[in-house]
């Protein structure tokens, strides 16, 4: 087939070449067993109707499904959930709001089709390369779909993102690392890889092993697996999967496997008491036994770590108490608290997003009475990198005495961001300081208010907004 016919692939069409991945490895793959899971995934409005008629968990009424169909919600992102998670949703308003589609999702579809301009960092189909970490899209499905999903463009095939071929990715990593070692590129050596999608844990054990083994053979030292399956369907982490992990470790004993799990609310791993809290036992809150077993089994392997990250979403986890309990209880379970994120500026984000400063305030309040090992960061995953929101500084009316635009800016107050991770090593740790905007839903809401911009590559560029305010003030004073 001529190369020209391969240019415009749609998501999910990369050639798998399983035979090549598994060549001369029959003895290895013979040790990987599969499980036939009965997730009972309910997908799209008509299947929900049949599910309700069959006596399923009444997360939707027929009238609500009629409203969703009339609003065209499935054109944005079809509803989808496992039977297990629907039962959780029946007992928890927070879980219900996480997966329950709403007609208002389609009322304002403003936002980015490709959040944070990810395709700009895609040198190979199915790969994002922004830091020393690369991200691979490995599957275009999850067991359930969060309504705020910032990979919805990939799940629905609305952008030109494709699934990754491990052979193309491994070749790219080897080539890039050779250039990095020879000093031919400013980017550091690729040390880590994140398997994403969709959810890699919906893949079979053998297909997941294809990616993990290929990355390890290419020299990757840390393999992250981004998954919400431990909340959506914890039975997936069964003995066959654990045996595959042990086999991988046997072959690659120096590679760390880190599960980037996605718990959004305590109701996903604690037992709700029906009154907005959680049932208590002799030693604390009662834990969901299936989730507890999955976490314990993973943690029993010294080459495995678990890190939690989730956005703060309106009507789901916009509670300092819920976030505080999450961080405390996850740490007790052995899951580290990594990031809490601002909801990305995806198409339709206005139906889910809290204002940035509101989300920061909730997260900041949640840090009270947490120990140093329980705490987390609140960040925005922007085109410029991970921007941690460091502080919101209240303004003071007396600052107007300075006069001019600068006095007005200081009177309004300041929002301070730190470039926690940047594609540019010389900007790592720099700041972005802006006048407050309590209505801003994303960094775009601050772009016309910036006083100091550490994203710029020169001192003149960084200080230019501030100098433009100081100069009129000085002239007025003279």
VOPAGU-2260 file (C-alpha; in pm, 1 decimal, decimal comma):
REM VOPAGU-2260
SITE   aa  ch    i         X         Y         Z
SITE  UNK   A    0       0,0       0,0       0,0
SITE  UNK   A    1     153,2     338,1     -93,2
SITE  UNK   A    2     242,3     560,6     204,9
SITE  UNK   A    3       8,2     837,0      83,6
SITE  UNK   A    4    -294,5     621,3     164,5
SITE  UNK   A    5    -188,1     600,6     528,5
SITE  UNK   A    6    -189,3     974,1     601,3
SITE  UNK   A    7    -541,6    1045,5     725,1
SITE  UNK   A    8    -602,0     763,0     969,6
SITE  UNK   A    9    -891,7     791,8    1212,0
SITE  UNK   A   10    -854,7     719,0    1581,6
SITE  UNK   A   11    -813,7     350,6    1653,5
SITE  UNK   A   12    -670,8     247,2    1317,5
SITE  UNK   A   13    -299,8     202,4    1385,7
SITE  UNK   A   14    -172,3    -138,6    1271,7
SITE  UNK   A   15    -123,2    -358,1    1577,2
SITE  UNK   A   16     135,4    -606,0    1437,4
SITE  UNK   A   17      76,2    -844,0    1727,3
SITE  UNK   A   18     269,5   -1118,0    1555,7
SITE  UNK   A   19     576,7    -894,9    1546,9
SITE  UNK   A   20     535,0    -799,1    1914,4
SITE  UNK   A   21     513,4   -1162,1    2015,4
SITE  UNK   A   22     773,3   -1310,2    1781,7
SITE  UNK   A   23     989,4   -1573,2    1954,1
SITE  UNK   A   24     798,9   -1518,6    2278,9
SITE  UNK   A   25     551,8   -1808,4    2270,0
SITE  UNK   A   26     677,2   -1931,6    2606,6
SITE  UNK   A   27     613,2   -1588,1    2761,6
SITE  UNK   A   28     265,8   -1530,6    2619,9
SITE  UNK   A   29     166,9   -1888,0    2710,2
SITE  UNK   A   30     200,1   -1777,9    3074,7
SITE  UNK   A   31     -48,1   -1490,5    3034,7
SITE  UNK   A   32    -404,5   -1595,9    3108,9
SITE  UNK   A   33    -716,4   -1395,1    3026,8
SITE  UNK   A   34   -1042,8   -1353,1    3215,6
SITE  UNK   A   35   -1382,7   -1309,1    3055,6
SITE  UNK   A   36   -1531,6   -1022,4    3252,4
SITE  UNK   A   37   -1903,8    -956,1    3268,1
SITE  UNK   A   38   -1890,3    -580,8    3314,3
SITE  UNK   A   39   -2242,9    -534,8    3176,7
SITE  UNK   A   40   -2158,3    -201,1    3018,0
SITE  UNK   A   41   -2466,9       8,2    2943,5
SITE  UNK   A   42   -2388,1     235,2    2651,2
SITE  UNK   A   43   -2603,5     504,5    2488,8
SITE  UNK   A   44   -2960,0     613,3    2552,5
SITE  UNK   A   45   -3148,5     323,4    2393,7
SITE  UNK   A   46   -2949,7      67,9    2591,4
SITE  UNK   A   47   -3026,9     261,1    2908,1
SITE  UNK   A   48   -3396,0     237,3    2824,9
SITE  UNK   A   49   -3371,3    -141,0    2795,0
SITE  UNK   A   50   -3161,1    -157,4    3112,2
SITE  UNK   A   51   -3428,3      32,2    3308,7
SITE  UNK   A   52   -3705,7    -182,5    3166,1
SITE  UNK   A   53   -3515,0    -489,7    3284,6
SITE  UNK   A   54   -3505,5    -355,9    3641,3
SITE  UNK   A   55   -3162,3    -190,9    3641,7
SITE  UNK   A   56   -3050,1      84,0    3878,3
SITE  UNK   A   57   -3277,8     383,2    3814,8
SITE  UNK   A   58   -3009,7     647,6    3759,8
SITE  UNK   A   59   -3223,9     794,0    3479,0
SITE  UNK   A   60   -3597,8     817,1    3438,2
SITE  UNK   A   61   -3752,1     761,8    3095,1
SITE  UNK   A   62   -3838,2    1134,1    3087,6
SITE  UNK   A   63   -3472,8    1222,1    3149,5
SITE  UNK   A   64   -3366,0     992,4    2866,8
SITE  UNK   A   65   -3619,9    1164,0    2638,6
SITE  UNK   A   66   -3464,8    1502,1    2729,0
SITE  UNK   A   67   -3113,0    1371,6    2660,2
SITE  UNK   A   68   -3216,8    1240,7    2319,9
SITE  UNK   A   69   -3384,3    1572,6    2232,6
SITE  UNK   A   70   -3070,2    1765,5    2338,0
SITE  UNK   A   71   -2842,5    1543,5    2127,7
SITE  UNK   A   72   -2617,5    1461,2    2422,1
SITE  UNK   A   73   -2480,7    1149,2    2253,3
SITE  UNK   A   74   -2331,0    1364,6    1977,7
SITE  UNK   A   75   -2105,8    1520,1    2242,8
SITE  UNK   A   76   -2033,5    1202,9    2443,3
SITE  UNK   A   77   -2267,9     902,9    2470,2
SITE  UNK   A   78   -2362,6     799,1    2826,0
SITE  UNK   A   79   -2175,2     485,8    2935,5
SITE  UNK   A   80   -2132,2     295,4    3263,5
SITE  UNK   A   81   -2084,8     -51,9    3406,4
SITE  UNK   A   82   -2364,6    -219,3    3598,3
SITE  UNK   A   83   -2136,9    -214,6    3905,3
SITE  UNK   A   84   -2086,7     161,4    3883,4
SITE  UNK   A   85   -2454,8     227,7    3818,1
SITE  UNK   A   86   -2531,5      53,1    4146,9
SITE  UNK   A   87   -2283,8     288,0    4319,5
SITE  UNK   A   88   -2451,9     580,4    4143,4
SITE  UNK   A   89   -2792,2     470,8    4268,4
SITE  UNK   A   90   -2666,0     513,9    4627,6
SITE  UNK   A   91   -2447,8     823,4    4578,5
SITE  UNK   A   92   -2542,9    1163,0    4437,2
SITE  UNK   A   93   -2175,5    1248,6    4376,5
SITE  UNK   A   94   -2112,3     930,5    4177,1
SITE  UNK   A   95   -2438,8     982,6    3992,8
SITE  UNK   A   96   -2338,0    1333,8    3889,5
SITE  UNK   A   97   -2001,8    1204,8    3767,6
SITE  UNK   A   98   -2148,1     980,9    3495,5
SITE  UNK   A   99   -2501,3    1110,4    3451,0
SITE  UNK   A  100   -2546,4    1302,4    3126,6
SITE  UNK   A  101   -2741,5    1629,1    3141,3
SITE  UNK   A  102   -2916,2    1819,0    2858,9
SITE  UNK   A  103   -2732,0    2139,3    2955,0
SITE  UNK   A  104   -2405,2    1980,8    2835,0
SITE  UNK   A  105   -2504,9    2082,7    2483,8
SITE  UNK   A  106   -2624,6    2435,0    2563,5
SITE  UNK   A  107   -2273,7    2582,9    2541,6
SITE  UNK   A  108   -2018,0    2380,0    2349,0
SITE  UNK   A  109   -1751,0    2648,2    2362,5
SITE  UNK   A  110   -1406,9    2517,6    2449,2
SITE  UNK   A  111   -1108,8    2350,4    2289,1
SITE  UNK   A  112   -1158,4    2061,1    2048,1
SITE  UNK   A  113    -800,1    1956,8    2125,1
SITE  UNK   A  114    -747,0    2052,3    2492,8
SITE  UNK   A  115    -414,4    2226,3    2558,9
SITE  UNK   A  116    -317,9    2190,2    2191,7
SITE  UNK   A  117    -193,4    1835,6    2244,4
SITE  UNK   A  118    -147,2    1756,9    1875,8
SITE  UNK   A  119     132,4    2017,0    1874,4
SITE  UNK   A  120     332,1    1771,4    2087,2
SITE  UNK   A  121     254,1    1458,9    1882,8
SITE  UNK   A  122     561,8    1364,3    1675,1
SITE  UNK   A  123     423,9    1012,9    1614,3
SITE  UNK   A  124      55,3     911,1    1585,4
SITE  UNK   A  125     -77,4     805,6    1924,1
SITE  UNK   A  126     208,5     971,8    2117,4
SITE  UNK   A  127     237,6    1296,6    2313,7
SITE  UNK   A  128     591,6    1404,8    2400,5
SITE  UNK   A  129     602,6    1713,4    2619,5
SITE  UNK   A  130     836,5    1634,3    2910,5
SITE  UNK   A  131    1074,6    1349,5    2997,7
SITE  UNK   A  132     743,9    1160,1    3008,1
SITE  UNK   A  133     563,0    1044,3    2694,3
SITE  UNK   A  134     192,9     960,5    2677,9
SITE  UNK   A  135      50,5     684,3    2460,5
SITE  UNK   A  136    -311,9     653,4    2353,2
SITE  UNK   A  137    -363,5     277,0    2366,8
SITE  UNK   A  138    -740,5     227,0    2356,0
SITE  UNK   A  139   -1049,1     430,1    2270,0
SITE  UNK   A  140   -1281,8     303,3    2544,4
SITE  UNK   A  141   -1341,7     305,7    2920,2
SITE  UNK   A  142   -1579,1      94,1    3127,9
SITE  UNK   A  143   -1771,4     411,8    3215,0
SITE  UNK   A  144   -1744,5     765,1    3079,8
SITE  UNK   A  145   -1707,4    1064,4    3309,6
SITE  UNK   A  146   -1909,7    1351,2    3166,6
SITE  UNK   A  147   -1618,4    1594,3    3220,1
SITE  UNK   A  148   -1370,8    1366,3    3037,6
SITE  UNK   A  149   -1087,6    1571,3    2886,8
SITE  UNK   A  150   -1007,9    1289,9    2646,7
SITE  UNK   A  151   -1359,4    1291,7    2501,1
SITE  UNK   A  152   -1227,5    1419,8    2166,8
SITE  UNK   A  153   -1018,7    1102,6    2138,3
SITE  UNK   A  154   -1294,8     869,8    2262,3
SITE  UNK   A  155   -1537,0    1003,2    2001,1
SITE  UNK   A  156   -1278,7    1033,7    1722,1
SITE  UNK   A  157   -1346,1    1407,8    1675,2
SITE  UNK   A  158    -978,1    1497,2    1646,0
SITE  UNK   A  159    -704,7    1328,5    1444,8
SITE  UNK   A  160    -553,2    1155,4    1747,9
SITE  UNK   A  161    -483,5     790,3    1680,8
SITE  UNK   A  162    -403,4     487,3    1890,9
SITE  UNK   A  163     -36,3     408,5    1929,2
SITE  UNK   A  164     158,0     137,4    1751,5
SITE  UNK   A  165     411,3      12,2    2005,8
SITE  UNK   A  166     662,9     -47,6    1727,4
SITE  UNK   A  167     646,7     310,4    1602,4
SITE  UNK   A  168     661,2     440,2    1960,8
SITE  UNK   A  169     955,5     220,0    2061,3
SITE  UNK   A  170    1148,4     326,8    1749,1
SITE  UNK   A  171    1077,8     693,0    1828,7
SITE  UNK   A  172    1192,3     657,7    2192,3
SITE  UNK   A  173    1515,5     485,4    2092,7
SITE  UNK   A  174    1584,9     750,1    1828,0
SITE  UNK   A  175    1505,7    1040,1    2059,2
SITE  UNK   A  176    1715,7     902,0    2344,4
SITE  UNK   A  177    2010,1     855,5    2111,3
SITE  UNK   A  178    1979,2    1222,4    2010,5
SITE  UNK   A  179    1947,6    1330,5    2374,9
SITE  UNK   A  180    2263,7    1142,0    2471,7
SITE  UNK   A  181    2448,1    1295,0    2175,6
SITE  UNK   A  182    2334,6    1646,5    2270,4
SITE  UNK   A  183    2135,6    1687,4    1947,9
SITE  UNK   A  184    1808,3    1793,0    2113,8
SITE  UNK   A  185    1707,5    2019,6    2401,6
SITE  UNK   A  186    1451,3    1768,5    2525,2
SITE  UNK   A  187    1569,0    1531,1    2797,8
SITE  UNK   A  188    1589,5    1156,3    2763,0
SITE  UNK   A  189    1252,8     975,6    2773,4
SITE  UNK   A  190    1247,7     798,0    3109,0
SITE  UNK   A  191     876,0     750,4    3168,4
SITE  UNK   A  192     573,3     652,9    2963,8
SITE  UNK   A  193     206,0     688,4    3052,8
SITE  UNK   A  194     -43,4     445,3    2899,2
SITE  UNK   A  195    -369,7     630,4    2852,9
SITE  UNK   A  196    -672,1     639,2    2628,7
SITE  UNK   A  197    -949,7     557,8    2715,8
SITE  UNK   A  198    -851,2     325,0    2993,7
SITE  UNK   A  199    -566,4      78,4    2935,9
SITE  UNK   A  200    -725,3    -160,3    3186,0
SITE  UNK   A  201   -1005,0    -245,3    2942,8
SITE  UNK   A  202    -739,5    -408,6    2723,5
SITE  UNK   A  203    -672,5    -779,6    2753,1
SITE  UNK   A  204    -373,7    -883,5    2961,8
SITE  UNK   A  205    -178,6    -981,7    2650,5
SITE  UNK   A  206    -249,8    -655,1    2469,2
SITE  UNK   A  207    -149,8    -453,5    2775,5
SITE  UNK   A  208     167,3    -662,8    2806,7
SITE  UNK   A  209     251,5    -579,5    2441,7
SITE  UNK   A  210     276,2    -210,9    2531,5
SITE  UNK   A  211     452,1    -258,6    2864,1
SITE  UNK   A  212     710,5    -499,5    2728,3
SITE  UNK   A  213     776,5    -286,6    2419,7
SITE  UNK   A  214     833,6      24,6    2631,8
SITE  UNK   A  215    1064,5    -156,9    2873,2
SITE  UNK   A  216    1270,0    -297,0    2585,7
SITE  UNK   A  217    1299,6      58,1    2445,5
SITE  UNK   A  218    1464,5     168,0    2770,8
SITE  UNK   A  219    1170,3     322,7    2959,4
SITE  UNK   A  220    1235,3     311,8    3334,4
SITE  UNK   A  221     888,4     398,1    3471,2
SITE  UNK   A  222     561,1     284,2    3314,5
SITE  UNK   A  223     250,6     463,0    3432,2
SITE  UNK   A  224     -94,9     316,6    3372,1
SITE  UNK   A  225    -367,6     580,3    3383,1
SITE  UNK   A  226    -686,4     408,3    3496,8
SITE  UNK   A  227   -1023,3     464,9    3661,0
SITE  UNK   A  228   -1106,9      95,8    3632,1
SITE  UNK   A  229   -1028,4      45,1    4000,7
SITE  UNK   A  230   -1335,9     263,9    4067,4
SITE  UNK   A  231   -1545,8     159,0    3765,7
SITE  UNK   A  232   -1487,9    -219,3    3787,1
SITE  UNK   A  233   -1238,5    -329,4    4055,3
SITE  UNK   A  234   -1282,6    -698,9    3971,8
SITE  UNK   A  235   -1060,7    -633,3    3669,3
SITE  UNK   A  236    -758,1    -649,9    3900,8
SITE  UNK   A  237    -783,7   -1026,9    3936,1
SITE  UNK   A  238    -524,4   -1300,7    3976,4
SITE  UNK   A  239    -468,0   -1338,0    3601,6
SITE  UNK   A  240    -381,0    -970,1    3574,9
SITE  UNK   A  241    -158,0    -982,9    3881,9
SITE  UNK   A  242      21,9   -1285,6    3737,2
SITE  UNK   A  243      86,9   -1085,0    3419,0
SITE  UNK   A  244     232,7    -801,8    3629,3
SITE  UNK   A  245     458,5   -1050,2    3808,3
SITE  UNK   A  246     572,9   -1192,3    3475,1
SITE  UNK   A  247     653,0    -843,1    3349,3
SITE  UNK   A  248     856,3    -777,5    3665,3
SITE  UNK   A  249    1039,6   -1106,7    3620,3
SITE  UNK   A  250    1146,1    -994,7    3271,2
SITE  UNK   A  251    1211,3    -628,5    3361,9
SITE  UNK   A  252    1300,2    -619,3    3733,8
SITE  UNK   A  253    1425,2    -257,2    3728,3
SITE  UNK   A  254    1111,7    -101,4    3575,6
SITE  UNK   A  255     868,9      70,0    3814,3
SITE  UNK   A  256     497,3      31,1    3737,4
SITE  UNK   A  257     289,1     320,5    3869,2
SITE  UNK   A  258     -90,6     310,5    3856,0
SITE  UNK   A  259    -225,3     662,7    3812,9
SITE  UNK   A  260    -566,6     589,0    3959,5
SITE  UNK   A  261    -863,1     820,7    3939,0
SITE  UNK   A  262   -1082,0     832,8    4247,5
SITE  UNK   A  263   -1301,2    1141,7    4229,4
SITE  UNK   A  264   -1506,5    1108,3    4547,3
SITE  UNK   A  265   -1486,8     901,4    4870,4
SITE  UNK   A  266   -1810,8     723,1    4775,0
SITE  UNK   A  267   -1607,6     529,8    4517,5
SITE  UNK   A  268   -1400,5     349,9    4781,2
SITE  UNK   A  269   -1578,3     404,0    5115,1
SITE  UNK   A  270   -1926,6     281,7    5208,6
SITE  UNK   A  271   -2178,9     570,9    5207,0
SITE  UNK   A  272   -2408,8     595,2    5509,7
SITE  UNK   A  273   -2696,9     750,1    5315,0
SITE  UNK   A  274   -2670,0    1080,1    5506,5
SITE  UNK   A  275   -2380,0    1246,9    5325,6
SITE  UNK   A  276   -2112,4    1061,0    5521,1
SITE  UNK   A  277   -1962,3     714,2    5540,1
SITE  UNK   A  278   -2026,0     410,2    5756,4
SITE  UNK   A  279   -1785,2     359,3    6044,0
SITE  UNK   A  280   -1639,7      36,8    6173,6
SITE  UNK   A  281   -1417,4     -45,3    6469,5
SITE  UNK   A  282   -1107,3     116,9    6316,9
SITE  UNK   A  283   -1247,8     395,5    6101,1
SITE  UNK   A  284   -1453,5     432,5    5787,4
SITE  UNK   A  285   -1568,6     110,7    5622,4
SITE  UNK   A  286   -1408,2      50,7    5283,8
SITE  UNK   A  287   -1555,8     -95,4    4968,0
SITE  UNK   A  288   -1422,4    -454,3    4992,1
SITE  UNK   A  289   -1363,1    -494,9    4616,9
SITE  UNK   A  290   -1163,5    -173,1    4592,9
SITE  UNK   A  291    -971,5    -252,2    4911,8
SITE  UNK   A  292    -872,2    -595,8    4776,8
SITE  UNK   A  293    -755,2    -452,5    4442,5
SITE  UNK   A  294    -539,9    -190,4    4615,4
SITE  UNK   A  295    -393,7    -439,8    4862,7
SITE  UNK   A  296    -306,2    -685,0    4587,1
SITE  UNK   A  297    -129,2    -415,4    4385,1
SITE  UNK   A  298      54,0    -271,1    4686,2
SITE  UNK   A  299     182,4    -613,6    4787,6
SITE  UNK   A  300     419,4    -588,8    4491,3
SITE  UNK   A  301     724,8    -373,0    4572,2
SITE  UNK   A  302     767,6    -264,8    4209,0
SITE  UNK   A  303     418,3    -104,8    4205,1
SITE  UNK   A  304     302,7     235,2    4333,0
SITE  UNK   A  305     -41,8     398,4    4323,8
SITE  UNK   A  306     -99,6     772,1    4273,5
SITE  UNK   A  307    -439,5     940,3    4267,0
SITE  UNK   A  308    -533,0    1241,4    4054,3
SITE  UNK   A  309    -869,6    1389,6    3965,3
SITE  UNK   A  310   -1030,2    1718,6    3863,6
SITE  UNK   A  311   -1255,4    1915,8    4098,1
SITE  UNK   A  312   -1601,1    1907,2    3938,5
SITE  UNK   A  313   -1918,2    2102,4    4010,2
SITE  UNK   A  314   -2173,1    1883,6    4189,5
SITE  UNK   A  315   -1932,3    1590,9    4228,8
SITE  UNK   A  316   -1643,6    1673,0    4465,6
SITE  UNK   A  317   -1674,7    2049,2    4519,9
SITE  UNK   A  318   -1651,7    2001,6    4895,7
SITE  UNK   A  319   -1346,3    2061,6    5114,0
SITE  UNK   A  320   -1467,7    1791,0    5351,7
SITE  UNK   A  321   -1497,1    1531,8    5074,3
SITE  UNK   A  322   -1151,6    1618,7    4938,7
SITE  UNK   A  323    -997,8    1606,5    5287,1
SITE  UNK   A  324   -1147,8    1264,1    5360,6
SITE  UNK   A  325   -1032,8    1142,5    5018,9
SITE  UNK   A  326    -673,6    1241,9    5084,1
SITE  UNK   A  327    -665,5    1099,3    5435,6
SITE  UNK   A  328    -831,0     769,7    5349,9
SITE  UNK   A  329    -645,3     710,5    5024,4
SITE  UNK   A  330    -313,4     757,8    5203,9
SITE  UNK   A  331    -421,9     505,3    5466,6
SITE  UNK   A  332    -494,7     261,7    5183,5
SITE  UNK   A  333    -146,9     324,0    5041,8
SITE  UNK   A  334    -249,8     548,2    4752,7
SITE  UNK   A  335     -48,6     870,3    4720,9
SITE  UNK   A  336    -226,6    1200,4    4651,1
SITE  UNK   A  337     -78,7    1339,0    4329,2
SITE  UNK   A  338    -284,6    1618,9    4170,6
SITE  UNK   A  339    -623,6    1779,6    4196,7
SITE  UNK   A  340    -688,1    1948,8    3863,5
SITE  UNK   A  341    -896,9    2234,5    3733,4
SITE  UNK   A  342   -1155,0    2101,7    3485,9
SITE  UNK   A  343   -1001,5    2141,3    3141,0
SITE  UNK   A  344   -1145,3    2378,6    2884,9
SITE  UNK   A  345   -1296,8    2099,7    2674,6
SITE  UNK   A  346   -1601,9    2154,6    2455,4
SITE  UNK   A  347   -1898,3    2179,3    2692,7
SITE  UNK   A  348   -1680,2    2245,2    3001,0
SITE  UNK   A  349   -1912,4    2515,6    3134,2
SITE  UNK   A  350   -2156,4    2245,6    3246,9
SITE  UNK   A  351   -1897,1    2092,9    3482,2
SITE  UNK   A  352   -1630,4    2348,8    3566,7
SITE  UNK   A  353   -1605,1    2558,1    3881,5
SITE  UNK   A  354   -1426,4    2892,3    3853,7
SITE  UNK   A  355   -1052,1    2843,3    3901,3
SITE  UNK   A  356   -1037,5    3053,2    4217,9
SITE  UNK   A  357   -1336,2    2869,7    4366,8
SITE  UNK   A  358   -1177,4    2530,5    4299,9
SITE  UNK   A  359    -847,1    2654,3    4445,8
SITE  UNK   A  360   -1023,9    2777,6    4761,4
SITE  UNK   A  361   -1197,8    2441,1    4809,1
SITE  UNK   A  362    -871,0    2253,8    4762,7
SITE  UNK   A  363    -682,7    2495,6    4987,7
SITE  UNK   A  364    -941,7    2450,0    5264,1
SITE  UNK   A  365    -915,7    2072,3    5222,5
SITE  UNK   A  366    -543,8    2086,4    5310,6
SITE  UNK   A  367    -618,7    2198,2    5667,3
SITE  UNK   A  368    -523,8    1932,0    5922,3
SITE  UNK   A  369    -357,0    1712,4    5660,0
SITE  UNK   A  370      -7,4    1587,1    5726,8
SITE  UNK   A  371     275,9    1651,4    5484,4
SITE  UNK   A  372     243,8    1303,7    5333,0
SITE  UNK   A  373    -131,9    1340,6    5276,9
SITE  UNK   A  374    -124,4    1671,6    5091,0
SITE  UNK   A  375    -165,0    1729,2    4717,0
SITE  UNK   A  376    -127,5    2004,3    4456,7
SITE  UNK   A  377    -396,9    2194,7    4269,9
SITE  UNK   A  378    -295,4    2251,4    3908,9
SITE  UNK   A  379    -404,6    2335,2    3556,3
SITE  UNK   A  380    -273,2    2108,8    3281,1
SITE  UNK   A  381    -213,6    2376,6    3016,8
SITE  UNK   A  382     -30,5    2398,0    2686,6
SITE  UNK   A  383     255,4    2563,8    2876,8
SITE  UNK   A  384     274,4    2268,6    3116,2
SITE  UNK   A  385     140,9    2183,9    3461,0
SITE  UNK   A  386      66,7    2517,5    3627,6
SITE  UNK   A  387      21,6    2482,8    4002,4
SITE  UNK   A  388    -200,2    2750,5    4151,8
SITE  UNK   A  389       8,9    2871,3    4444,5
SITE  UNK   A  390    -211,0    3138,0    4599,4
SITE  UNK   A  391    -495,5    3382,3    4559,7
SITE  UNK   A  392    -402,2    3712,4    4727,1
SITE  UNK   A  393    -684,5    3934,6    4840,9
SITE  UNK   A  394    -661,5    4290,3    4712,6
SITE  UNK   A  395    -680,3    4598,2    4932,9
SITE  UNK   A  396    -852,3    4922,0    4839,9
SITE  UNK   A  397    -562,7    5129,9    4982,1
SITE  UNK   A  398    -349,0    5007,2    4689,1
SITE  UNK   A  399    -538,9    5251,4    4470,5
SITE  UNK   A  400    -332,4    5524,1    4632,8
SITE  UNK   A  401     -45,0    5410,9    4412,1
SITE  UNK   A  402    -250,1    5542,4    4123,0
SITE  UNK   A  403    -295,8    5426,6    3766,2
SITE  UNK   A  404    -351,8    5074,4    3632,8
SITE  UNK   A  405     -99,4    4922,1    3874,6
SITE  UNK   A  406    -288,4    5054,6    4177,4
SITE  UNK   A  407    -613,7    4917,8    4037,2
SITE  UNK   A  408    -453,6    4577,7    3975,4
SITE  UNK   A  409    -322,5    4551,1    4331,4
SITE  UNK   A  410    -657,6    4662,4    4468,0
SITE  UNK   A  411    -827,3    4376,5    4280,0
SITE  UNK   A  412    -592,4    4114,5    4418,8
SITE  UNK   A  413    -360,0    3862,9    4255,5
SITE  UNK   A  414    -367,8    3502,0    4137,0
SITE  UNK   A  415     -27,2    3333,1    4146,8
SITE  UNK   A  416      62,8    3027,5    3940,0
SITE  UNK   A  417     386,6    2828,9    3932,2
SITE  UNK   A  418     517,1    2638,8    3629,5
SITE  UNK   A  419     542,1    2311,9    3818,2
SITE  UNK   A  420     624,4    2118,6    3500,1
SITE  UNK   A  421     727,8    2282,3    3176,1
SITE  UNK   A  422     836,6    2155,2    2834,4
SITE  UNK   A  423    1113,6    2418,6    2861,0
SITE  UNK   A  424    1371,4    2347,7    3131,7
SITE  UNK   A  425    1471,3    2715,9    3158,5
SITE  UNK   A  426    1116,0    2809,9    3265,4
SITE  UNK   A  427    1072,7    2537,2    3526,1
SITE  UNK   A  428     962,0    2689,8    3857,4
SITE  UNK   A  429     888,0    3032,8    3712,3
SITE  UNK   A  430     566,5    3217,7    3798,8
SITE  UNK   A  431     263,8    3359,7    3622,9
SITE  UNK   A  432     105,1    3642,4    3821,4
SITE  UNK   A  433    -228,9    3790,4    3718,0
SITE  UNK   A  434    -499,8    4018,7    3848,6
SITE  UNK   A  435    -776,9    3813,8    4002,7
SITE  UNK   A  436   -1072,7    3701,6    3796,3
SITE  UNK   A  437   -1329,4    3518,7    4013,3
SITE  UNK   A  438   -1523,4    3417,0    3699,5
SITE  UNK   A  439   -1228,9    3259,2    3511,0
SITE  UNK   A  440   -1278,6    2890,7    3428,3
SITE  UNK   A  441    -931,9    2838,4    3279,1
SITE  UNK   A  442    -600,9    3017,4    3228,9
SITE  UNK   A  443    -758,3    3186,7    2925,5
SITE  UNK   A  444    -967,1    3389,4    3169,3
SITE  UNK   A  445    -647,0    3553,7    3296,9
SITE  UNK   A  446    -463,2    3621,2    2970,4
SITE  UNK   A  447    -566,7    3988,9    2955,4
SITE  UNK   A  448    -484,9    4036,0    3327,0
SITE  UNK   A  449    -129,3    3903,3    3349,3
SITE  UNK   A  450     129,9    4117,0    3528,3
SITE  UNK   A  451     428,2    3881,7    3508,8
SITE  UNK   A  452     444,1    3593,3    3260,6
SITE  UNK   A  453     703,4    3324,6    3332,5
SITE  UNK   A  454     589,7    3135,5    3021,6
SITE  UNK   A  455     783,9    3383,8    2806,1
SITE  UNK   A  456    1141,3    3305,0    2708,1
SITE  UNK   A  457    1305,6    3642,0    2780,3
SITE  UNK   A  458    1309,5    3881,7    3078,8
SITE  UNK   A  459    1166,8    4155,5    2856,7
SITE  UNK   A  460     873,9    3934,0    2765,7
SITE  UNK   A  461     814,7    3822,0    3122,6
SITE  UNK   A  462     808,7    4173,1    3273,1
SITE  UNK   A  463     643,1    4348,2    2976,2
SITE  UNK   A  464     284,6    4340,1    3117,4
SITE  UNK   A  465     398,2    4482,3    3452,2
SITE  UNK   A  466     616,1    4749,9    3295,6
SITE  UNK   A  467     324,4    4861,7    3080,8
SITE  UNK   A  468     133,4    4936,2    3401,3
SITE  UNK   A  469     421,8    5098,9    3590,0
SITE  UNK   A  470     519,6    5337,8    3311,6
SITE  UNK   A  471     181,8    5520,1    3293,3
SITE  UNK   A  472     184,2    5544,1    3675,1
SITE  UNK   A  473     530,8    5701,9    3677,1
SITE  UNK   A  474     437,9    5946,9    3404,5
SITE  UNK   A  475     120,7    6047,5    3592,1
SITE  UNK   A  476     322,4    6105,2    3909,8
SITE  UNK   A  477     566,3    6332,6    3724,6
